[in-house]
Amino acid sequence: MKLHSRNMAVTAGAADDEVEKVVKLAKESGRITAESIETALRQVRGE
């Protein structure tokens, strides 16, 4: 599942240095979904 969540983060537009942070935040939300990945990416970017 870790590889899948990393792929989802990259597909959502995460840069290499953002991927691990995005995956960690998404996991903390409870479920790994496209929406949780996108939300985590926005949080990492401060949007």
Beta strands, then each sheet from edge to edge (+ up, - down):
end
